[in-house]
Amino acid sequence: VGNAIQKIAIVGHGNVGHHLTQHLFNAGIEITHIVGREKQKAQELADLVNAIATDDFEDLDNDQLVLFCVPDDAIAKLIDKIDTRCPIAYTSGSIELSSLPQRKELGVFYPLQTFTKGHEIDLFEVPFFIEATNDYFATRLFDLAWKISKSVAYASSKQRKELHHTAVWVNNFTNHIMYLAQDYAANHNIKFDHLKPLLKETMNKLNFQSPRDAQTGPARRGDEKIIEQHIDKLEGLPKEIYALISKSIQQTYSNND
Amino acid sequence: VGNAIQKIAIVGHGNVGHHLTQHLFNAGIEITHIVGREKQKAQELADLVNAIATDDFEDLDNDQLVLFCVPDDAIAKLIDKIDTRCPIAYTSGSIELSSLPQRKELGVFYPLQTFTKGHEIDLFEVPFFIEATNDYFATRLFDLAWKISKSVAYASSKQRKELHHTAVWVNNFTNHIMYLAQDYAANHNIKFDHLKPLLKETMNKLNFQSPRDAQTGPARRGDEKIIEQHIDKLEGLPKEIYALISKSIQQTYSNND
């Protein structure tokens, strides 16, 4: 406890930076600086948490944790700008620890979630994954995450990359399926709003049923006649996607039901 | 108001029958009978709402609404068993009104939602779609739906079929994408639970952002190099689906951004 992380400088004022800054501040952590190239944005965020806004790493103290909330490709080159006495952590899902300039205290503080500007999130439910160049620093990052989330785990760079990769495609693809439905609805004079309670319930079912058991519909039943009828009638929805996902559902339940 | 529907016999004791029976009862409607072939299941549901359980349509009075909560292919043959004085409504999304034996008061009472046994749902948020063989009966069904939902609309058989069709595939396909993620996670020693907060947030974004605007990821950015890298590394996830959905996302944003 004597060595708990108590002071943090946040680098970056994008969506991740905003959310982590505010939740860490609310958890009693002192936010010393917001470092960012866009002075006004950095200042706005700094004002929320009584921090100093700067675009100059020289302004940082030499003892606080520096937390990078920046795009993946900026991490490596920023590390070398930080006083070697400062511990550093970064929030990327896919950058491997071993690929970065080595230092005594370098770690990962990865929240598996999609952050949207201006939209509050229940960070306490968001899983954080921790990794570090030394075990003691890892435990300190773990304890820090524990202050803002109820779900904290250690993960190797390889595990984290796979988690991140799976998260990206499941998030992107479910969203794209919803986009296709929205587009189809717009072209058929259907209010997309009418479909939202259903979609929420689809997701809500994750709380009490596995997606495997929750599956319904013609492909689940293996009803090829109905699938073909539906594909014939599609206008504006990619028939290839309809056919391919239907085939994949059929295979799922014919192989090993 | 003098002609509001006040007495209903429910035919069917599956998921739809269970949910509608209880919500209508809670809204002050008298449930006279639960009609079903499985005597014990009908009795269990009837006991919850002080109704009579029966497997014989002769037991019904000749004035209550008869509400069919049965599979699509059972509707036509059941209609002829009901006293011609009874108004009838059914809950199917895809059966056209004109395809059924005609009678004076025949209508549609379609809730656009997926119902799961033993899982409570916020029916008040569920959209109901109404249609009937005569306008006055339609208004009475509309008023009935209004007692249990805040979202009630008239829809023709054609509109309802398209709504239902869109609902089925968007629900089935998002669920299957989640299943593929679950399967992938299981094969890669990833806890699927870690992905649930992300998926909930993906769906939650529907409240404040369109799926079109919410899209992120390599396909959204048109980053073909990353897409190819990801596809190369896929093991256990259908590469065809990954490639096809990625292509569809790229097309979405290249055509008319």
Interface residues (C-beta under 8 A of the other chain):
Chain A: L112 Q113 T114 T116 H119 I121 D122 E125 V126 P127 S151 A153 Q159 E162 L163 H165 T166 A167 V168 W169 V170 N171 N172 F173 T174 N175 H176 I177 M178 Y179 L180 A181 Q182 D183 Y184 A185 H188 N189 I190 H194 L195 K196 P197 L198 L199 K200 E201 T202 M203 N204 K205 L206 N207 F208 Q209 S210 P211 R212 A214 Q215 T216 G217 P218 A219 R220 H230 K233 L237 P238 E240 I241 Y242 L244 I245 S248 I249 T252
Chain B: L112 Q113 T114 T116 H119 I121 D122 E125 V126 P127 S151 A153 Q159 E162 L163 H165 T166 A167 V168 W169 V170 N171 N172 F173 T174 N175 H176 I177 M178 Y179 L180 A181 Q182 D183 Y184 A185 H188 N189 I190 H194 L195 K196 P197 L198 L199 K200 E201 T202 M203 K205 L206 N207 F208 Q209 S210 P211 R212 A214 Q215 T216 G217 P218 A219 R220 H230 K233 L237 P238 E240 I241 Y242 L244 I245 S248 I249 T252
